[in-house]
Amino acid sequence: MTDLRINQQRLWDTLMEMGQIGGTEKGGCNRLAGTDLDKQARDLFVSWCEAAGCDITVDRIGNIFARRPGLNNDLPSVATGSHLDTQPTGGKFDGVFGVLAGVEVLRTLHENNIQTPTPMEFTVWTNEEGSRFQPAMQGSGVYVGRFDLEEELNKTDVDGIRLGDELERIGYLGDAEPRSRNFGAFFETHIEQGPILEDAEKSIGVVRLGQGIRWYNIDIQGRESHSGTTPMYLRKDAMVAASLVIAELEKMAHRHENGLATTGFMQVYPNSRNTIPGHIRFSADLRNPNPDVLTRMHEELLAFCKQLSVDRGLEIKVDPFWYFAPVEFNASDDVKAATEKLGYSHMDIYAGAGHDACYMADLVPSGMIFTPCKDGISHNEVEYSTPEQCAAGANVLLHTMLEASERIAGQTS
């Protein structure tokens, strides 16, 4: 099956059709988890998988599993997948390319009547983005046991709407227990979301590591007062304190090799032009591929906020509500072997963002396949990867899954 390839035009058409669900004027997607648009995307995925002979299972956190039988269905399956939810101003490729590359692998196997030694499974993970409900990678995190099921179902969005209620409303609150699938390996195809592959003119990134991430909610309580009558030395301005924290986050990132720090969310109270802000809640996102460095960044943030609280006479609460440890992908050699067999240029790389495969690595040998994206732009409506780049990633996925299936069967024979 060395000559077997996916259908590039069909994959592209599938990506564009899915991209119409929640499509934006600038050519991107706004398809948040648990919305009616999320339901439409899930329904379309299910219809495509059923048409190619799969059985569908949905678990209690809304993860979807489409299973294609193999020659020996008692063997662990080889799985792939990603997510269909997007950022509010997201693109057509982040996550969805990994799902639809899997659909194209499925269709290629189906139309060529290929019987794989093991079953194959094609997945959609709930709320990977963490935009409407926090944290990110919620479905895969529950699946592997990182998060408690009931606690995550009870998470609410900014309007107080509960995730579990939304999954039930859109028809994707299943009854299968998380972690009940018999997986033997997991692979995820994804656009790089960075500029490295494009700059190096490489077709495929063999992902060796997943970067560590720490997410925080920071709450600063000051005192509202009139902007025209309160002298500077008597103010307890929560906005100034928040600005100092954000500036320190940037300095911290520059102090540490490969350090990254971001604030992307803020709520200001009372949010009035002529009132000194008395209460501010905002996010902090710290990242580093080195766990020791990430720990030092964490400790520096806590120490800075503690001292700032004393200096400014404000109450500052730092909630480090999510930690995602750096990950080693131990099925990377499968990806590299398939890439070399197909003759694509490639390089080793690490994942700067979190991905569902990072959690799946807790349970089974896992790997990631990166493809370039234009100018390294992602989480943006102009996000773009060419039809040829997408096809290369899907072809590597196809042959990676076939090799893994043969290997798993051989290990049990």
PAPA-223761 format. One record per residue (C-alpha): x, y, z; residue number from 1. Coordinates in pm, 1 decimal, m for minus. Layout:
! residues N
@xx:X, yy:Y, zz:Z, nr:NUM .
...
//
This chain:
! residues 413
@xx:0.0, yy:0.0, zz:0.0, nr:1 .
@xx:301.8, yy:227.5, zz:m46.0, nr:2 .
@xx:131.6, yy:404.3, zz:m339.2, nr:3 .
@xx:m192.8, yy:470.0, zz:m148.6, nr:4 .
@xx:m282.0, yy:841.3, zz:m123.0, nr:5 .
@xx:m577.1, yy:1043.1, zz:m1.6, nr:6 .
@xx:m793.4, yy:1250.5, zz:m238.6, nr:7 .
@xx:m656.8, yy:1604.7, zz:m210.3, nr:8 .
@xx:m953.8, yy:1778.5, zz:m372.5, nr:9 .
@xx:m1207.0, yy:1589.0, zz:m160.7, nr:10 .
@xx:m1019.1, yy:1679.1, zz:157.8, nr:11 .
@xx:m1014.6, yy:2044.5, zz:55.5, nr:12 .
@xx:m1384.4, yy:2045.1, zz:m34.2, nr:13 .
@xx:m1461.2, yy:1887.3, zz:302.2, nr:14 .
@xx:m1261.6, yy:2155.3, zz:485.3, nr:15 .
@xx:m1441.4, yy:2430.6, zz:297.2, nr:16 .
@xx:m1784.3, yy:2277.9, zz:359.4, nr:17 .
@xx:m1719.6, yy:2251.2, zz:731.8, nr:18 .
@xx:m1581.4, yy:2605.7, zz:728.3, nr:19 .
@xx:m1919.6, yy:2738.7, zz:616.6, nr:20 .
@xx:m2065.3, yy:2642.5, zz:957.4, nr:21 .
@xx:m2006.6, yy:2952.5, zz:1164.7, nr:22 .
@xx:m1828.5, yy:3120.3, zz:874.1, nr:23 .
@xx:m1733.4, yy:3485.8, zz:924.8, nr:24 .
@xx:m1714.3, yy:3778.7, zz:682.1, nr:25 .
@xx:m1334.1, yy:3769.7, zz:693.7, nr:26 .
@xx:m1324.7, yy:3403.7, zz:591.6, nr:27 .
@xx:m1278.7, yy:3246.3, zz:933.1, nr:28 .
@xx:m1504.2, yy:3061.3, zz:1175.3, nr:29 .
@xx:m1685.6, yy:3139.2, zz:1499.9, nr:30 .
@xx:m1805.2, yy:2800.7, zz:1626.4, nr:31 .
@xx:m1796.9, yy:2788.2, zz:2004.8, nr:32 .
@xx:m1838.6, yy:2467.9, zz:2205.8, nr:33 .
@xx:m2194.2, yy:2370.9, zz:2294.1, nr:34 .
@xx:m2363.3, yy:2608.5, zz:2051.2, nr:35 .
@xx:m2605.8, yy:2529.5, zz:1771.0, nr:36 .
@xx:m2314.6, yy:2572.5, zz:1528.0, nr:37 .
@xx:m2115.8, yy:2314.9, zz:1723.7, nr:38 .
@xx:m2412.1, yy:2078.0, zz:1682.1, nr:39 .
@xx:m2422.2, yy:2137.5, zz:1306.0, nr:40 .
@xx:m2051.2, yy:2060.8, zz:1274.3, nr:41 .
@xx:m2080.4, yy:1747.1, zz:1487.5, nr:42 .
@xx:m2383.4, yy:1627.3, zz:1290.9, nr:43 .
@xx:m2194.0, yy:1670.3, zz:963.7, nr:44 .
@xx:m1894.5, yy:1475.7, zz:1096.5, nr:45 .
@xx:m2120.7, yy:1194.0, zz:1215.9, nr:46 .
@xx:m2300.9, yy:1175.6, zz:880.0, nr:47 .
@xx:m1970.3, yy:1149.5, zz:691.7, nr:48 .
@xx:m1841.1, yy:874.1, zz:920.8, nr:49 .
@xx:m2164.0, yy:674.4, zz:908.6, nr:50 .
@xx:m2160.1, yy:693.7, zz:527.9, nr:51 .
@xx:m1815.9, yy:529.3, zz:538.0, nr:52 .
@xx:m1934.4, yy:240.5, zz:756.4, nr:53 .
@xx:m1855.5, yy:358.6, zz:1109.2, nr:54 .
@xx:m2044.5, yy:301.4, zz:1433.0, nr:55 .
@xx:m2082.7, yy:615.6, zz:1645.4, nr:56 .
@xx:m2043.7, yy:644.2, zz:2022.4, nr:57 .
@xx:m2070.5, yy:960.5, zz:2234.4, nr:58 .
@xx:m1940.6, yy:969.9, zz:2590.0, nr:59 .
@xx:m2061.7, yy:1164.1, zz:2894.6, nr:60 .
@xx:m1849.9, yy:1471.9, zz:2820.6, nr:61 .
@xx:m1964.6, yy:1480.2, zz:2455.8, nr:62 .
@xx:m1658.1, yy:1328.5, zz:2288.4, nr:63 .
@xx:m1748.9, yy:1149.9, zz:1962.3, nr:64 .
@xx:m1591.1, yy:820.0, zz:1854.0, nr:65 .
@xx:m1648.5, yy:680.6, zz:1503.5, nr:66 .
@xx:m1521.4, yy:321.8, zz:1486.4, nr:67 .
@xx:m1426.9, yy:134.4, zz:1168.0, nr:68 .
@xx:m1393.1, yy:m242.6, zz:1224.9, nr:69 .
@xx:m1066.3, yy:m423.0, zz:1156.6, nr:70 .
@xx:m969.4, yy:m783.6, zz:1091.0, nr:71 .
@xx:m940.3, yy:m847.7, zz:1465.3, nr:72 .
@xx:m1178.7, yy:m627.5, zz:1661.2, nr:73 .
@xx:m1048.7, yy:m753.0, zz:1994.6, nr:74 .
@xx:m723.8, yy:m568.8, zz:1931.7, nr:75 .
@xx:m671.9, yy:m210.0, zz:2047.0, nr:76 .
@xx:m768.4, yy:42.5, zz:1782.0, nr:77 .
@xx:m551.4, yy:306.6, zz:1618.0, nr:78 .
@xx:m718.8, yy:642.9, zz:1669.5, nr:79 .
@xx:m693.8, yy:993.1, zz:1533.1, nr:80 .
@xx:m883.5, yy:1317.4, zz:1573.1, nr:81 .
@xx:m892.8, yy:1670.9, zz:1703.3, nr:82 .
@xx:m1168.8, yy:1927.8, zz:1766.0, nr:83 .
@xx:m1439.6, yy:2115.7, zz:1576.6, nr:84 .
@xx:m1488.7, yy:2411.2, zz:1813.5, nr:85 .
@xx:m1306.5, yy:2734.4, zz:1728.0, nr:86 .
@xx:m1203.9, yy:3065.2, zz:1877.0, nr:87 .
@xx:m1457.9, yy:3351.5, zz:1840.2, nr:88 .
@xx:m1241.7, yy:3484.3, zz:1555.0, nr:89 .
@xx:m1087.1, yy:3152.9, zz:1454.9, nr:90 .
@xx:m990.7, yy:3004.4, zz:1122.0, nr:91 .
@xx:m1099.8, yy:2708.0, zz:910.6, nr:92 .
@xx:m802.3, yy:2485.4, zz:994.5, nr:93 .
@xx:m715.2, yy:2489.7, zz:1366.6, nr:94 .
@xx:m848.1, yy:2160.0, zz:1501.2, nr:95 .
@xx:m1090.0, yy:2093.7, zz:1218.3, nr:96 .
@xx:m805.1, yy:1995.2, zz:983.8, nr:97 .
@xx:m710.3, yy:1717.2, zz:1228.6, nr:98 .
@xx:m1068.5, yy:1591.5, zz:1237.2, nr:99 .
@xx:m1118.6, yy:1604.2, zz:860.7, nr:100 .
@xx:m777.4, yy:1458.0, zz:779.5, nr:101 .
@xx:m908.7, yy:1160.9, zz:976.2, nr:102 .
@xx:m1233.5, yy:1161.0, zz:777.4, nr:103 .
@xx:m1029.5, yy:1158.7, zz:456.1, nr:104 .
@xx:m820.3, yy:865.8, zz:584.8, nr:105 .
@xx:m1145.5, yy:685.8, zz:664.0, nr:106 .
@xx:m1288.3, yy:751.9, zz:316.7, nr:107 .
@xx:m965.3, yy:637.5, zz:150.2, nr:108 .
@xx:m969.6, yy:309.6, zz:340.3, nr:109 .
@xx:m1341.7, yy:264.5, zz:270.5, nr:110 .
@xx:m1334.2, yy:326.9, zz:m105.3, nr:111 .
@xx:m1031.0, yy:100.1, zz:m149.2, nr:112 .
@xx:m1189.3, yy:m177.7, zz:59.8, nr:113 .
@xx:m881.2, yy:m192.4, zz:282.2, nr:114 .
@xx:m916.7, yy:m412.6, zz:587.8, nr:115 .
@xx:m679.9, yy:m297.2, zz:857.3, nr:116 .
@xx:m540.1, yy:m546.3, zz:1112.1, nr:117 .
@xx:m693.9, yy:m348.3, zz:1400.3, nr:118 .
@xx:m999.2, yy:m125.4, zz:1423.7, nr:119 .
@xx:m956.7, yy:244.0, zz:1341.4, nr:120 .
@xx:m1128.8, yy:522.2, zz:1537.4, nr:121 .
@xx:m1193.4, yy:882.1, zz:1438.0, nr:122 .
@xx:m1263.6, yy:1129.4, zz:1716.2, nr:123 .
@xx:m1398.9, yy:1473.3, zz:1795.3, nr:124 .
@xx:m1300.8, yy:1604.8, zz:2139.1, nr:125 .
@xx:m1527.2, yy:1846.4, zz:2325.5, nr:126 .
@xx:m1420.9, yy:2207.8, zz:2387.7, nr:127 .
@xx:m1053.3, yy:2192.9, zz:2303.4, nr:128 .
@xx:m1024.0, yy:2569.0, zz:2264.6, nr:129 .
@xx:m1134.0, yy:2663.7, zz:2616.5, nr:130 .
@xx:m1291.0, yy:2981.3, zz:2481.0, nr:131 .
@xx:m1652.1, yy:2952.6, zz:2597.6, nr:132 .
@xx:m1586.2, yy:2711.6, zz:2884.5, nr:133 .
@xx:m1258.1, yy:2675.7, zz:3072.4, nr:134 .
@xx:m1016.5, yy:2505.0, zz:3078.2, nr:135 .
@xx:m897.4, yy:2412.9, zz:2731.6, nr:136 .
@xx:m882.9, yy:2050.6, zz:2612.9, nr:137 .
@xx:m1177.3, yy:1977.7, zz:2838.9, nr:138 .
@xx:m1311.4, yy:1665.9, zz:2665.7, nr:139 .
@xx:m976.7, yy:1491.0, zz:2629.5, nr:140 .
@xx:m880.7, yy:1599.6, zz:2981.6, nr:141 .
@xx:m1188.3, yy:1429.7, zz:3125.3, nr:142 .
@xx:m1129.1, yy:1125.5, zz:2905.4, nr:143 .
@xx:m780.0, yy:1059.7, zz:3038.9, nr:144 .
@xx:m872.5, yy:1140.3, zz:3399.6, nr:145 .
@xx:m700.4, yy:1478.3, zz:3433.9, nr:146 .
@xx:m1036.1, yy:1645.1, zz:3512.0, nr:147 .
@xx:m1339.5, yy:1530.3, zz:3709.0, nr:148 .
@xx:m1640.6, yy:1463.1, zz:3485.3, nr:149 .
@xx:m1908.5, yy:1620.7, zz:3703.8, nr:150 .
@xx:m1696.6, yy:1923.3, zz:3783.5, nr:151 .
@xx:m1642.6, yy:1991.4, zz:3413.6, nr:152 .
@xx:m2008.4, yy:1936.9, zz:3322.5, nr:153 .
@xx:m2093.4, yy:2199.6, zz:3583.9, nr:154 .
@xx:m1859.0, yy:2461.1, zz:3434.0, nr:155 .
@xx:m2043.9, yy:2771.3, zz:3311.6, nr:156 .
@xx:m1977.4, yy:3033.7, zz:3048.4, nr:157 .
@xx:m1978.5, yy:3411.4, zz:3110.1, nr:158 .
@xx:m2360.1, yy:3406.4, zz:3095.1, nr:159 .
@xx:m2388.3, yy:3133.3, zz:3359.7, nr:160 .
@xx:m2490.9, yy:2861.8, zz:3111.6, nr:161 .
@xx:m2375.5, yy:2514.9, zz:3214.7, nr:162 .
@xx:m2172.1, yy:2295.6, zz:2976.9, nr:163 .
@xx:m2367.0, yy:1980.1, zz:3063.3, nr:164 .
@xx:m2695.4, yy:2153.4, zz:2982.7, nr:165 .
@xx:m2564.8, yy:2274.0, zz:2648.0, nr:166 .
@xx:m2436.5, yy:1929.1, zz:2550.0, nr:167 .
@xx:m2776.1, yy:1782.3, zz:2635.8, nr:168 .
@xx:m2957.3, yy:2056.9, zz:2445.1, nr:169 .
@xx:m2761.0, yy:1995.0, zz:2124.7, nr:170 .
@xx:m2792.2, yy:1616.2, zz:2156.4, nr:171 .
@xx:m2432.2, yy:1532.3, zz:2244.0, nr:172 .
@xx:m2447.7, yy:1438.5, zz:2610.7, nr:173 .
@xx:m2375.5, yy:1069.6, zz:2562.0, nr:174 .
@xx:m2388.9, yy:780.0, zz:2805.7, nr:175 .
@xx:m2055.3, yy:606.6, zz:2738.1, nr:176 .
@xx:m1804.1, yy:631.7, zz:3020.3, nr:177 .
@xx:m1488.9, yy:831.6, zz:2949.8, nr:178 .
@xx:m1178.4, yy:618.3, zz:2907.5, nr:179 .
@xx:m1384.9, yy:320.6, zz:2792.6, nr:180 .
@xx:m1230.9, yy:298.4, zz:2442.9, nr:181 .
@xx:m967.6, yy:33.5, zz:2372.2, nr:182 .
@xx:m701.5, yy:250.0, zz:2209.8, nr:183 .
@xx:m355.7, yy:124.3, zz:2118.4, nr:184 .
@xx:m219.3, yy:446.3, zz:1966.2, nr:185 .
@xx:m337.6, yy:800.4, zz:1897.5, nr:186 .
@xx:m228.7, yy:1049.1, zz:1630.8, nr:187 .
@xx:m333.4, yy:1407.9, zz:1567.4, nr:188 .
@xx:m270.4, yy:1610.3, zz:1253.0, nr:189 .
@xx:m263.6, yy:1987.0, zz:1299.5, nr:190 .
@xx:m147.6, yy:2306.9, zz:1137.2, nr:191 .
@xx:166.2, yy:2425.7, zz:1314.7, nr:192 .
@xx:11.3, yy:2754.8, zz:1436.1, nr:193 .
@xx:359.3, yy:2901.8, zz:1412.9, nr:194 .
@xx:608.1, yy:3011.7, zz:1143.1, nr:195 .
@xx:888.1, yy:2756.2, zz:1184.5, nr:196 .
@xx:796.7, yy:2501.7, zz:913.4, nr:197 .
@xx:718.5, yy:2771.4, zz:658.9, nr:198 .
@xx:1045.2, yy:2950.3, zz:734.4, nr:199 .
@xx:1243.3, yy:2624.8, zz:706.1, nr:200 .
@xx:1053.4, yy:2524.4, zz:390.9, nr:201 .
@xx:959.0, yy:2186.5, zz:538.2, nr:202 .
@xx:638.5, yy:1999.8, zz:454.0, nr:203 .
@xx:596.4, yy:1807.5, zz:779.8, nr:204 .
@xx:682.3, yy:1873.2, zz:1142.2, nr:205 .
@xx:744.9, yy:1560.3, zz:1350.4, nr:206 .
@xx:629.0, yy:1676.3, zz:1692.5, nr:207 .
@xx:856.2, yy:1550.7, zz:1970.2, nr:208 .
@xx:742.0, yy:1762.2, zz:2265.9, nr:209 .
@xx:431.7, yy:1946.7, zz:2383.2, nr:210 .
@xx:494.9, yy:2276.0, zz:2560.0, nr:211 .
@xx:396.3, yy:2319.5, zz:2924.9, nr:212 .
@xx:117.2, yy:2565.1, zz:3003.1, nr:213 .
@xx:m9.5, yy:2735.6, zz:3319.2, nr:214 .
@xx:m335.4, yy:2932.6, zz:3320.4, nr:215 .
@xx:m437.3, yy:3180.2, zz:3590.6, nr:216 .
@xx:m732.2, yy:3394.0, zz:3687.9, nr:217 .
@xx:m604.7, yy:3707.3, zz:3861.6, nr:218 .
@xx:m849.1, yy:3910.6, zz:4071.0, nr:219 .
@xx:m758.7, yy:4259.6, zz:4195.5, nr:220 .
@xx:m986.4, yy:4436.7, zz:4442.9, nr:221 .
@xx:m926.7, yy:4810.1, zz:4481.8, nr:222 .
@xx:m1174.4, yy:5090.1, zz:4544.6, nr:223 .
@xx:m1396.5, yy:5277.5, zz:4300.6, nr:224 .
@xx:m1389.6, yy:5653.2, zz:4331.8, nr:225 .
@xx:m1438.6, yy:5964.6, zz:4121.5, nr:226 .
@xx:m1166.2, yy:6026.3, zz:3863.0, nr:227 .
@xx:m1186.0, yy:6404.5, zz:3904.7, nr:228 .
@xx:m1200.2, yy:6438.7, zz:4281.7, nr:229 .
@xx:m968.0, yy:6165.9, zz:4411.5, nr:230 .
@xx:m599.0, yy:6268.6, zz:4433.7, nr:231 .
@xx:m347.0, yy:6020.9, zz:4300.8, nr:232 .
@xx:m190.6, yy:5944.1, zz:4638.9, nr:233 .
@xx:m526.9, yy:5838.1, zz:4787.0, nr:234 .
@xx:m631.8, yy:5605.3, zz:4504.4, nr:235 .
@xx:m659.2, yy:5227.1, zz:4509.5, nr:236 .
@xx:m668.1, yy:5184.8, zz:4134.1, nr:237 .
@xx:m715.6, yy:4822.8, zz:4031.8, nr:238 .
@xx:m639.2, yy:4906.8, zz:3667.8, nr:239 .
@xx:m294.4, yy:5042.1, zz:3742.1, nr:240 .
@xx:m216.0, yy:4733.4, zz:3948.8, nr:241 .
@xx:m337.6, yy:4507.2, zz:3667.2, nr:242 .
@xx:m121.5, yy:4699.8, zz:3419.8, nr:243 .
@xx:185.2, yy:4646.8, zz:3639.2, nr:244 .
@xx:116.3, yy:4272.8, zz:3655.1, nr:245 .
@xx:74.8, yy:4251.3, zz:3278.3, nr:246 .
@xx:395.2, yy:4447.2, zz:3219.6, nr:247 .
@xx:577.6, yy:4212.2, zz:3458.1, nr:248 .
@xx:444.7, yy:3910.3, zz:3267.0, nr:249 .
@xx:608.4, yy:4044.2, zz:2951.3, nr:250 .
@xx:938.2, yy:4105.9, zz:3133.1, nr:251 .
@xx:922.8, yy:3755.2, zz:3280.4, nr:252 .
@xx:880.8, yy:3596.5, zz:2938.2, nr:253 .
@xx:1187.2, yy:3782.7, zz:2810.1, nr:254 .
@xx:1393.1, yy:3678.8, zz:3114.5, nr:255 .
@xx:1352.6, yy:3306.7, zz:3046.5, nr:256 .
@xx:1460.3, yy:3115.0, zz:2736.1, nr:257 .
@xx:1154.9, yy:3006.9, zz:2531.8, nr:258 .
@xx:933.0, yy:3192.9, zz:2780.1, nr:259 .
@xx:588.5, yy:3310.4, zz:2670.5, nr:260 .
@xx:332.8, yy:3514.5, zz:2864.1, nr:261 .
@xx:m5.6, yy:3647.3, zz:2753.6, nr:262 .
@xx:m308.7, yy:3827.2, zz:2892.5, nr:263 .
@xx:m604.0, yy:3783.0, zz:2658.0, nr:264 .
@xx:m910.3, yy:3831.3, zz:2879.4, nr:265 .
@xx:m1011.7, yy:4113.4, zz:3114.8, nr:266 .
@xx:m1324.5, yy:4226.6, zz:3299.2, nr:267 .
@xx:m1326.8, yy:4579.4, zz:3443.7, nr:268 .
@xx:m1572.8, yy:4699.6, zz:3710.5, nr:269 .
@xx:m1755.7, yy:4931.7, zz:3702.1, nr:270 .
@xx:m1612.2, yy:4994.7, zz:3351.8, nr:271 .
@xx:m1704.5, yy:5362.2, zz:3347.8, nr:272 .
@xx:m1499.5, yy:5636.6, zz:3184.8, nr:273 .
@xx:m1486.8, yy:5870.7, zz:3486.0, nr:274 .
@xx:m1468.3, yy:5615.7, zz:3766.9, nr:275 .
@xx:m1143.2, yy:5471.8, zz:3898.6, nr:276 .
@xx:m1168.3, yy:5092.5, zz:3847.0, nr:277 .
@xx:m1227.2, yy:4913.3, zz:4175.3, nr:278 .
@xx:m1228.6, yy:4551.6, zz:4064.2, nr:279 .
@xx:m1051.6, yy:4381.9, zz:3775.2, nr:280 .
@xx:m1038.8, yy:4017.2, zz:3677.0, nr:281 .
@xx:m800.8, yy:3906.2, zz:3402.6, nr:282 .
@xx:m617.1, yy:3605.3, zz:3265.2, nr:283 .
@xx:m252.6, yy:3507.9, zz:3254.9, nr:284 .
@xx:m109.5, yy:3237.7, zz:3027.4, nr:285 .
@xx:249.6, yy:3118.5, zz:3089.6, nr:286 .
@xx:425.7, yy:2868.0, zz:2862.4, nr:287 .
@xx:761.4, yy:2695.5, zz:2841.7, nr:288 .
@xx:878.6, yy:2354.0, zz:2715.0, nr:289 .
@xx:1105.4, yy:2315.5, zz:3020.9, nr:290 .
@xx:908.9, yy:2217.9, zz:3335.2, nr:291 .
@xx:1169.7, yy:2369.2, zz:3570.1, nr:292 .
@xx:1163.8, yy:2702.9, zz:3390.1, nr:293 .
@xx:784.3, yy:2704.6, zz:3388.7, nr:294 .
@xx:788.0, yy:2644.7, zz:3765.6, nr:295 .
@xx:1024.2, yy:2939.2, zz:3815.0, nr:296 .
@xx:795.0, yy:3161.6, zz:3607.5, nr:297 .
@xx:501.5, yy:3051.0, zz:3821.3, nr:298 .
@xx:685.5, yy:3131.9, zz:4143.4, nr:299 .
@xx:794.9, yy:3472.3, zz:4012.2, nr:300 .
@xx:435.4, yy:3563.1, zz:3921.8, nr:301 .
@xx:307.6, yy:3470.5, zz:4268.4, nr:302 .
@xx:587.6, yy:3662.6, zz:4441.2, nr:303 .
@xx:534.7, yy:3973.1, zz:4227.6, nr:304 .
@xx:159.3, yy:3980.3, zz:4295.3, nr:305 .
@xx:213.6, yy:3930.2, zz:4668.2, nr:306 .
@xx:456.4, yy:4222.2, zz:4688.9, nr:307 .
@xx:239.6, yy:4443.6, zz:4466.7, nr:308 .
@xx:m55.1, yy:4380.1, zz:4696.1, nr:309 .
@xx:146.7, yy:4508.7, zz:4990.6, nr:310 .
@xx:291.1, yy:4806.9, zz:4803.9, nr:311 .
@xx:m43.0, yy:4922.3, zz:4663.9, nr:312 .
@xx:m272.3, yy:4830.9, zz:4954.2, nr:313 .
@xx:m487.1, yy:4614.4, zz:4727.8, nr:314 .
@xx:m619.6, yy:4261.4, zz:4752.7, nr:315 .
@xx:m473.7, yy:4046.0, zz:4474.3, nr:316 .
@xx:m585.7, yy:3684.5, zz:4436.9, nr:317 .
@xx:m405.8, yy:3454.1, zz:4193.2, nr:318 .
@xx:m589.2, yy:3134.3, zz:4103.0, nr:319 .
@xx:m356.5, yy:2890.6, zz:3916.8, nr:320 .
@xx:m652.3, yy:2684.9, zz:3798.0, nr:321 .
@xx:m490.1, yy:2486.1, zz:3515.8, nr:322 .
@xx:m149.0, yy:2327.7, zz:3470.9, nr:323 .
@xx:m54.8, yy:2132.2, zz:3162.1, nr:324 .
@xx:281.2, yy:1963.3, zz:3200.7, nr:325 .
@xx:526.5, yy:1938.8, zz:2909.1, nr:326 .
@xx:465.0, yy:1620.3, zz:2709.3, nr:327 .
@xx:692.2, yy:1379.2, zz:2525.2, nr:328 .
@xx:531.4, yy:1212.5, zz:2222.4, nr:329 .
@xx:660.4, yy:855.9, zz:2221.2, nr:330 .
@xx:502.2, yy:758.2, zz:1887.0, nr:331 .
@xx:692.3, yy:1027.6, zz:1698.5, nr:332 .
@xx:907.1, yy:768.7, zz:1522.9, nr:333 .
@xx:593.9, yy:629.3, zz:1354.3, nr:334 .
@xx:525.9, yy:974.9, zz:1210.8, nr:335 .
@xx:886.5, yy:1017.7, zz:1097.4, nr:336 .
@xx:893.5, yy:675.6, zz:928.7, nr:337 .
@xx:573.5, yy:746.9, zz:734.4, nr:338 .
@xx:700.5, yy:1091.6, zz:634.5, nr:339 .
@xx:1027.4, yy:951.1, zz:502.4, nr:340 .
@xx:850.9, yy:668.3, zz:318.2, nr:341 .
@xx:636.6, yy:924.1, zz:136.4, nr:342 .
@xx:935.4, yy:1144.4, zz:58.3, nr:343 .
@xx:819.9, yy:1464.0, zz:230.4, nr:344 .
@xx:1073.7, yy:1706.9, zz:370.5, nr:345 .
@xx:1048.7, yy:1722.3, zz:747.8, nr:346 .
@xx:1199.6, yy:1840.5, zz:1074.7, nr:347 .
@xx:1157.5, yy:1772.9, zz:1444.9, nr:348 .
@xx:954.5, yy:2038.2, zz:1625.3, nr:349 .
@xx:774.3, yy:2101.2, zz:1954.1, nr:350 .
@xx:411.3, yy:2204.5, zz:1998.6, nr:351 .
@xx:376.6, yy:2555.5, zz:2132.5, nr:352 .
@xx:1.7, yy:2516.6, zz:2189.2, nr:353 .
@xx:m192.5, yy:2258.4, zz:2385.7, nr:354 .
@xx:m355.8, yy:1976.5, zz:2190.2, nr:355 .
@xx:m580.1, yy:1679.3, zz:2268.6, nr:356 .
@xx:m295.5, yy:1445.0, zz:2173.0, nr:357 .
@xx:m99.1, yy:1586.9, zz:2464.9, nr:358 .
@xx:m352.4, yy:1437.9, zz:2705.1, nr:359 .
@xx:m386.8, yy:1115.8, zz:2508.0, nr:360 .
@xx:m13.4, yy:1065.0, zz:2561.3, nr:361 .
@xx:m104.2, yy:992.0, zz:2926.2, nr:362 .
@xx:m270.2, yy:667.2, zz:2815.8, nr:363 .
@xx:m125.8, yy:539.3, zz:2488.7, nr:364 .
@xx:167.8, yy:594.5, zz:2251.8, nr:365 .
@xx:79.6, yy:920.1, zz:2075.8, nr:366 .
@xx:217.6, yy:1139.6, zz:1802.0, nr:367 .
@xx:145.0, yy:1464.1, zz:1620.4, nr:368 .
@xx:187.6, yy:1563.7, zz:1257.2, nr:369 .
@xx:235.0, yy:1936.0, zz:1189.7, nr:370 .
@xx:181.6, yy:2106.2, zz:854.8, nr:371 .
@xx:276.5, yy:2467.6, zz:771.8, nr:372 .
@xx:32.3, yy:2756.2, zz:787.0, nr:373 .
@xx:72.7, yy:3090.2, zz:609.8, nr:374 .
@xx:288.5, yy:3335.3, zz:807.9, nr:375 .
@xx:245.2, yy:3112.3, zz:1112.1, nr:376 .
@xx:m90.2, yy:3277.4, zz:1185.6, nr:377 .
@xx:m357.8, yy:3093.7, zz:1385.1, nr:378 .
@xx:m646.8, yy:3185.0, zz:1617.6, nr:379 .
@xx:m723.0, yy:3436.2, zz:1343.9, nr:380 .
@xx:m976.3, yy:3447.6, zz:1061.0, nr:381 .
@xx:m700.2, yy:3472.2, zz:797.1, nr:382 .
@xx:m543.8, yy:3141.8, zz:910.2, nr:383 .
@xx:m454.8, yy:2942.7, zz:596.4, nr:384 .
@xx:m288.3, yy:2623.8, zz:481.5, nr:385 .
@xx:m273.8, yy:2522.7, zz:113.9, nr:386 .
@xx:m452.4, yy:2220.3, zz:m34.3, nr:387 .
@xx:m111.9, yy:2060.7, zz:m99.3, nr:388 .
@xx:4.8, yy:2116.1, zz:258.3, nr:389 .
@xx:m317.2, yy:1967.3, zz:397.0, nr:390 .
@xx:m288.4, yy:1668.1, zz:164.1, nr:391 .
@xx:68.9, yy:1603.1, zz:277.8, nr:392 .
@xx:m40.2, yy:1594.3, zz:641.6, nr:393 .
@xx:m331.4, yy:1363.1, zz:565.7, nr:394 .
@xx:m111.1, yy:1127.4, zz:362.0, nr:395 .
@xx:135.9, yy:1103.7, zz:649.3, nr:396 .
@xx:m154.2, yy:1037.8, zz:887.2, nr:397 .
@xx:m286.3, yy:760.8, zz:660.6, nr:398 .
@xx:43.5, yy:574.4, zz:647.3, nr:399 .
@xx:123.5, yy:638.4, zz:1012.4, nr:400 .
@xx:m206.4, yy:478.5, zz:1115.2, nr:401 .
@xx:m157.0, yy:183.7, zz:878.9, nr:402 .
@xx:192.4, yy:118.8, zz:1016.2, nr:403 .
@xx:71.5, yy:146.0, zz:1375.0, nr:404 .
@xx:m211.2, yy:m97.6, zz:1305.0, nr:405 .
@xx:32.3, yy:m351.6, zz:1158.5, nr:406 .
@xx:264.9, yy:m306.1, zz:1455.6, nr:407 .
@xx:m6.8, yy:m353.6, zz:1717.4, nr:408 .
@xx:m132.2, yy:m666.4, zz:1540.4, nr:409 .
@xx:221.5, yy:m800.3, zz:1515.4, nr:410 .
@xx:283.7, yy:m747.6, zz:1885.6, nr:411 .
@xx:m13.8, yy:m965.1, zz:1977.4, nr:412 .
@xx:31.8, yy:m1242.4, zz:1721.3, nr:413 .
//
